[in-house]
């Protein structure tokens, strides 16, 4: 004779209810998430961007871009040689390109610059910060919101141009620098303090140290401000201590009006085909 044990059935029903409850919670959590905002792309000023473009699309026979340069002068201090020239980038003129102070497509090479195109958020502290396991277990809802809406998932793009050398680099998650293409130049970022903004140092194979600590600022909607370029302020020969110092004057401000529009069509009950999406970008430049 088989005896019925009601405790086993109650335990089985309780397990089913427990799993159903977890499934409902996960479903409601996923449905309650809000669509993330469109990424912010903040360019540098036209003069800085014209120099940074040589790092973005290098001039060489392999890229099919000729070197077009008009020499003006050259500064010689010991082993330091700093040419001053007008350079033209033959990579084409984009529709929304803004002319630099020496003409569209042209750049005045009189030192050097590091430009940065902000993607999402500024990367001075690394472009992706994940919560700890204890934070995740302690407050799941507080974790999902910043993760889905506020985290910076893409690195900013940095371009440098110094003394005939150009290239591109990114910050890794640990704030170290990753160069593209790899080179023997040493690129260092010195973090900001309570009294000074962060800046860059580049040391080349000839023992010349390039200091970039003159900042250019960009902002969106007049609120979020970011450093979009670091200008070269000093070249030092670490062997002889010879130096070239660069001084700058306040230049003109440039304003770009950007309008983003996004349209979403919701599919009821989360079934059927995927939601449709359309996006239009309008941009007008004031000079």
N, C-alpha and C positions, 0 to 999 in steps of 0.2 A: 504494500500500500504506500502510495506516494503522498507525503505530507506537504501541505502548502505553507510556505513561510512568507507571511505578509511583509516582514521587514525588508526582504530582498526586493519586492515589487516597489515598496515606498522608496527604497534607495535608488532603484532604476529610474523611477519617475522624477526624483529630485535631481538626478544627474541630467536628465533630458531637459528639465526646466532650467537648470544652471547653464547648459550650453546654449539653449534658446535665448536666455537673457544676455549672455555674452555676445551672441550674434546680433541681437537687436541693438545693443550699445555700440558695437563697431559700425553697424550700418548707419545709425543716427549720427555718429561722429563723422563718418565720411561724407554724409549728405549735408552736414552743417558747415563744412568748410567753404570759404569764400574764394572766388577766383582771384589769383594773385594779380597785383597791378602790373602794368607794362613796365619794362626795364627803363631806367634813366640812362641816357647816353649823353655825357657832357664833354664837349670837345675843348681843346685849348684855343688860345687866341690865334688869329690868322698868321701873325708873324712867327709864333712858336710852332704852329701846325705846319707851316711851309718848310721849316727845318726838320721837324719830326717825320715828315713824309719820306725823307731819304732813308730813315731807319725802317719805315713800314714797307717800302718798295725800294730795295737797294739799287743803285746805279751800277750796272756791270754788263758785260757782254752776255752773261748767262740769262739775264732778265730782258735783254733786248733794249735796254735804255742807254743812250749815249751820255757821256759826261759833257755837259755844257756849262762852262765856267768862264767868268770874266774877272781876272785878277785885278785888285785895286792897290793893295799894299801888303807888306809882311813885317811883323814885329819879331825882332830877334833879340833875345835876352839869354846869353850863354848858349845852352843846348836847346832852349825852348824856341820853337819857331811857330808863330801864329799867323797864318795867312788871313787876309781880309778879301773877300770876293763876293761877286754876285753869281748865284748858281740857279740853273733852271732845271726843273724836274719834268722830264718828257713823258711822264706816265699818263698824260691826258688831263683834261679839265672836267671835273664833275659838275653836274647841274647846279648844286648848291654850294660850290666852292666860293669862298670869300677872298678877295684880293689882299695880299700882304701890303706892307708899306712901299714895296719896290715893284709891285705889279703881280698880276695873277700868274701862278706857276713859278714865280721867282722868289728867291729867299736871299737875305743878306747874311752871309756867313762871317760873323765878326766875333767869334768865341765859341759858344756851344749851348745846347739846351737839352733837357730831358722833358718830353711831353708825356702827358697821361690822359687817356680817354677813360673816364669813369664809366664802368658798367655796373649798374645797380647802386653799390655803395663804395666809398673810398676804401682802399685796401691797405692802409697803413698798419692795421692790426691783423692782416691775413684775411683772405676773402671768404672763408667758411669757418664758422665756429659752431661746433656741435655741443649739445648739452651732455653732462655727465650721466652715468647710469642712475645715480641717486636722484638727480633732477627729473629724469624721465619718469621714474617710478613714483615719485612724490607728487607730481602735478602734470598729468598727461595733457589736460586741456590747455594749460598754460604753455606747454611745449609745442603742441600742434600749431597754434596761432602764429608765433614768431617763425616757426620752421617753414610754414606754408606761405606766409605773407611778408615777413620781414627779413629773412636771411638773404645773404649775398651769395648766390650760387655760381657766379662767374668772376674770374679775375679781371682786374683792370689791365689795359694795354699800355705799356711804357715804350717810348721810342727815344733813342739818344743820338745826338750828332755832335761830334767833337773832332776838330782838327783833321778832317778828312775821313774819320771813322764814323760809322753809323751801325745801328742794330736795334733789336727789340728785346724786351724782357718782361717777365711777369713776377709777381710775388707768389711763392708757394704758400701753403697753409701755415707753415711755421715762420713766415716772414722772410725766408731766405729768397735769393734772387735766382731765377732760371733764365738764361740767355738763349736767344734764338737769332742767328746761329750761335753755337758755342764759340767762345773766344778766350784768349789769355788775359783779357782785361778783368780786373777785379772790381765788381760793383758792390758798394756797401750802402745800406740805408741806416742813417743814424736817427733813432726815434725822437719824437718831440718831447720836450720837457715842459715844466710849468712856465718857463721864461723864453723858450725858443721853439720854433717850428722844426719839424723833421727835415732832413736834407740828405743829399747823396754825395758820395765820393767815388770817383772812378780812378783807378791806378792802372796805367798801361805798362807794356813790357819794357819801355824805355825809362821807367822810374819817374814818370811825370804824374802828379796827383792833380786831378781836376775836381774842384769843389763847386757844387751846385747848391746854393742856399738863398738865391733870390727868387721869390715865389711869384707866380701869377695865379690869380684866383678866378674861379668861375662859380656861378650859382644858378639854381633853378627856382623860378618864381620868386626870386629875391630872398629866399629863406636858406635853403641848404647850400652852404658854401664849401667848395673843394679847391685844393691846390691842383691846377691843371698843367702847370709847367714849372720847372726849376731852371733858372738861368745860371750860366757859368759865371762865377764871381772871382775865381782865382786859379791860376796854374802854378804849381810849385815843383821844382826839381828837388827830389829828396836827397840827392847826392851833393848838390852845391847850394841849396836853399835859394836859388834864383827864383823870382816870382814875376808873374804878370797879373795885375789886379784890374778887374772890370767894374766900372761904375755905370749905373743906369738911372734914367729919369722916368718920371711917371708918364705913361703914354695914354692913348685914347681908350675909351671903353667901347666895347662892342656888345650889342644886344640882339639876340635872336628870339623871335616869338615862335613858339612851338605849340602846335595843337594836335592832341591825340584823341581819336575817337574809336571806341570799340562797341560792337553790337553783338549781343548773345541771344540765342533763341533756345529756351529751355524745353526739353522733352519730358512730358509728364510721366510720373511714376518710374523714372529712370529705366525705361525700357524702350526697345526699338532702336532706331538709328542714332548715331552720335549727334550732339548739338552742333548746329551750324555757327560759323564765326566769320565776321568780316572786319577788316581793319583799314583805316585810311590815315595817312600822315600828311599834314599840311604844315609848311614851314615858310615863314616870311622873315626877311632880314632887314633891319633898319640900319641905315648908315648916316 
